[in-house]
Amino acid sequence: MTKCLMFYFSKGGTTEKVAKSIADGLTSTGCKVDLYNIRDSELPAIKGYDLIGVGSPVYYSRPTFNILDSLKSLPDLDGMAYFTFILYGTYRFDADVIINKILSPKNAYQIGCYHCYGEDYFLGYLKGGFLFSPNHPTAKELEKAEVFGREVIKNFKDNLPVKPDDKQKLKFINRIQRFSVNQWLSKNIFSKSLKVNRNKCNSCGICMEECPTKNISMDKDEYPAWGSNCILCLYCGLKCPEEAITTPIDWKLFKPFLNYNVHKALRDPEIDNVPIKLNKGQVERI
């Protein structure tokens, strides 16, 4: 029996939906699948698995920092096959290629990539009044994910490698954005710039509960304090019911990137969007 380890990061649940649909396709062929959301648990030892699946939403034109860390922590994979699944609110860019650049030197080969839209709860867009890719993944996209799971097993049995998906090239401005929001800056600069307005904060602890990397704790005065394990998901700012948290996305530095991305996405007929209002930690569709 083929044994597959699927690990992914899912904060809002969209990537998890796709992971479960792919797993349904895998198990329908007799494959045994173990699912791990790295938000909730650490990865088990790779030994004993025949196949790996890696899933991530696209943050700042790349897979999330915690997924990248998980990939880098893997040992030599000794010819093991893997597949990827990528979710994105606007564009996926070369997220699949980035994963391949980490796993290929570990002697793994790729046998499939699935990608689809997912609701985009990026605070920068939401503050501007836009929810991109609402109601995604759709039922049709989840059906395709299940079919993909069956195709993965066929490729695995046929020992059939595929090339990484690099069809969405980065524009120059996206390259600047990626450089401006890298992992080192996130840990050493941006994570230290997250602030709470103590006149607004009621010490409810919601930000701490929502943080997927457990990066927020309460200080001696019972106000949130941030560590250096931030992936810039900005859910702390999104979910704060008192709107008391200031994040780096409020800096003028990011305005040109946000304006460009929004303008491009609004003009793209393939990208859905609905107007919204962000109100005390809740996204209200207008």
C-alpha positions in Angstrom: 0.0 0.0 0.0 1.3 3.5 -0.9 1.6 5.7 2.1 1.4 9.5 1.6 2.2 12.4 4.0 0.4 15.6 3.1 1.3 18.7 5.0 0.1 22.2 4.4 -0.6 25.5 6.1 -4.2 26.7 6.3 -5.3 29.5 8.5 -8.8 30.3 7.2 -9.7 26.8 6.0 -9.5 27.1 2.2 -6.2 25.2 1.8 -7.5 22.6 4.2 -10.5 22.0 2.0 -8.3 21.4 -1.0 -6.0 19.1 1.0 -9.0 16.9 2.0 -10.3 16.7 -1.5 -6.9 15.6 -2.8 -6.7 13.1 0.0 -10.1 11.7 -1.0 -8.7 11.2 -4.5 -5.6 9.5 -3.1 -7.5 7.2 -0.8 -9.9 6.2 -3.5 -7.0 4.4 -5.2 -6.1 2.5 -2.0 -3.4 5.0 -0.8 -3.1 5.7 2.9 -2.9 9.4 3.7 -1.8 11.3 6.8 -2.9 15.0 6.8 -1.0 17.6 8.9 -1.8 21.3 9.1 1.4 22.8 10.4 -0.6 25.4 12.1 -1.7 22.7 14.6 1.1 20.2 14.8 4.7 19.5 13.9 5.7 17.2 11.0 6.3 13.6 11.8 9.4 11.7 10.7 9.4 11.2 6.9 10.7 7.6 7.2 8.0 5.1 6.2 6.3 7.3 3.6 6.4 6.7 -0.1 5.0 10.1 -1.3 4.8 13.7 0.0 2.2 16.4 -0.7 2.9 20.0 0.1 0.2 22.7 0.2 0.4 26.4 0.8 -1.5 29.6 0.1 0.5 32.4 -1.7 1.6 35.1 0.7 3.6 38.0 -0.8 4.1 36.1 -4.1 5.6 33.0 -2.5 4.6 30.0 -0.2 4.2 31.0 3.4 7.4 31.4 5.5 6.4 28.5 7.8 5.9 26.1 4.9 9.3 27.1 3.5 10.9 26.4 7.0 9.2 23.0 7.1 10.6 22.2 3.6 14.1 23.3 4.5 13.9 21.1 7.7 13.4 17.9 5.7 16.3 15.5 5.4 17.6 14.1 2.1 14.5 12.4 0.5 16.5 9.8 -1.4 14.4 9.8 -4.7 11.0 10.3 -3.1 8.2 11.7 -5.2 6.2 14.8 -4.2 3.3 16.9 -5.4 2.2 20.4 -4.5 -1.1 22.3 -4.2 -1.2 26.1 -4.3 -4.0 28.5 -3.4 -4.1 32.1 -4.3 -6.5 35.1 -4.1 -5.1 36.9 -7.1 -2.0 35.3 -8.7 0.1 32.2 -7.8 3.3 33.5 -9.4 6.1 30.9 -9.2 5.2 29.4 -5.8 5.5 25.9 -7.2 9.0 26.7 -8.6 10.2 27.9 -5.2 9.1 24.6 -3.5 10.9 22.7 -6.3 14.1 24.7 -5.7 14.1 23.5 -2.1 13.1 19.8 -2.7 15.0 19.1 -5.8 18.5 19.4 -4.0 17.1 17.0 -1.4 16.7 14.4 -4.2 13.0 14.5 -4.6 11.1 14.7 -7.9 7.8 16.3 -8.6 4.8 14.3 -10.0 2.1 16.9 -10.0 0.9 20.4 -9.1 -2.7 21.5 -8.4 -3.6 25.2 -8.1 -6.9 27.1 -7.6 -8.3 30.3 -6.2 -9.0 30.8 -2.5 -10.7 33.6 -0.6 -8.1 36.3 -0.1 -8.2 37.6 3.5 -5.2 39.7 3.1 -5.5 42.7 5.5 -4.1 45.2 2.9 -6.9 44.4 0.4 -9.6 44.1 3.0 -8.8 47.6 4.4 -9.2 48.9 0.9 -12.7 47.3 0.7 -11.9 44.3 -1.5 -12.3 40.6 -1.0 -10.7 38.8 -3.9 -11.8 35.3 -5.0 -14.9 35.1 -2.7 -16.5 31.7 -2.3 -13.4 29.9 -3.6 -12.5 27.1 -3.8 -15.7 26.3 -5.6 -17.3 22.8 -5.7 -15.9 22.4 -9.2 -12.4 23.3 -8.0 -12.7 20.7 -5.2 -13.9 18.1 -7.6 -10.8 18.8 -9.8 -8.6 18.5 -6.7 -10.0 15.0 -6.1 -9.3 14.0 -9.7 -5.8 15.4 -9.2 -5.3 13.1 -6.3 -6.1 10.1 -8.5 -3.8 11.4 -11.2 -1.0 11.8 -8.7 -1.1 8.1 -7.9 -1.0 7.2 -11.5 2.1 9.4 -12.1 3.6 7.8 -9.0 3.1 4.3 -10.2 4.3 5.2 -13.7 7.3 7.0 -12.2 6.3 10.0 -14.3 7.9 13.4 -13.3 6.4 16.7 -14.2 8.0 20.2 -14.5 7.2 22.8 -11.8 4.4 25.2 -12.7 6.1 28.5 -13.8 3.5 29.9 -16.1 2.8 33.1 -14.1 6.0 35.1 -14.2 6.7 37.9 -11.7 6.7 41.4 -13.0 9.5 43.8 -11.9 7.3 45.4 -9.2 6.4 42.0 -7.8 10.1 41.2 -7.5 10.7 44.4 -5.6 7.7 43.5 -3.4 9.1 40.0 -2.7 12.5 41.5 -1.8 10.9 44.1 0.5 8.9 41.4 2.3 11.4 38.6 2.9 11.7 36.3 5.8 14.6 38.0 7.5 12.8 41.3 7.4 9.7 39.7 8.7 11.5 38.2 11.7 13.8 41.1 12.5 11.9 44.2 11.4 8.2 43.8 10.6 7.5 41.5 13.6 8.9 44.2 15.9 6.8 46.9 14.3 3.4 45.4 15.2 2.0 47.6 17.9 -1.1 47.8 20.0 -2.9 51.0 21.1 -3.3 50.4 24.8 -6.1 53.0 24.9 -8.2 50.8 22.6 -7.0 47.3 23.6 -9.2 45.4 26.1 -6.8 42.5 26.6 -9.3 40.0 25.1 -6.5 37.8 23.8 -8.2 37.2 20.4 -5.0 38.2 18.6 -3.0 35.6 20.6 -5.6 32.9 19.8 -5.6 33.8 16.1 -1.9 33.8 15.6 -1.0 30.6 13.7 2.6 30.5 14.8 1.9 31.3 18.5 4.0 34.4 18.1 1.9 36.6 20.4 1.9 36.5 24.2 0.6 38.8 26.9 3.1 41.0 28.7 3.1 41.8 32.4 0.4 44.4 31.9 -1.8 41.9 30.0 -1.3 43.6 26.6 -0.2 41.6 23.5 3.5 41.4 22.7 5.0 40.0 19.5 8.0 37.7 19.1 10.1 37.1 16.0 8.2 34.1 14.5 5.9 36.2 12.4 4.8 35.1 8.9 3.0 38.4 8.3 -0.4 36.8 7.9 -1.7 39.9 9.8 -4.7 38.0 11.2 -4.0 39.7 14.5 -4.8 43.1 12.9 -7.7 41.6 10.9 -9.4 39.9 13.9 -8.9 42.6 16.5 -12.5 43.6 17.7 -11.2 47.0 18.9 -9.1 47.7 15.8 -6.3 48.4 18.2 -3.4 46.9 16.2 -1.2 48.7 13.8 0.6 46.5 11.2 3.4 47.1 8.7 0.8 47.1 5.9 -0.2 50.6 7.1 3.2 51.9 6.2 3.5 54.2 3.1 6.2 51.8 1.8 3.6 49.3 0.9 1.1 51.6 -0.7 2.5 51.5 -4.3 2.5 47.6 -4.1 -1.0 47.5 -2.8 -2.3 50.0 -5.4 -0.6 48.2 -8.2 -1.9 44.7 -7.1 -5.4 46.0 -6.6 -5.5 47.8 -9.9 -4.3 44.8 -11.8 -6.6 42.3 -10.1 -9.7 44.5 -10.6 -9.0 44.7 -14.4 -8.4 40.9 -14.6 -11.7 39.2 -15.9 -10.6 35.9 -14.3 -10.4 37.2 -10.8 -13.7 37.6 -8.8 -14.1 40.2 -6.1 -16.8 41.6 -3.9 -16.9 44.9 -2.0 -16.6 44.5 1.8 -16.4 46.5 4.9 -14.0 45.6 7.7 -15.8 46.2 11.0 -14.3 45.4 14.4 -12.7 42.2 13.3 -15.5 41.0 11.0 -15.5 41.1 7.2 -19.0 42.3 6.1 -20.0 41.9 2.5 -21.7 45.0 1.0 
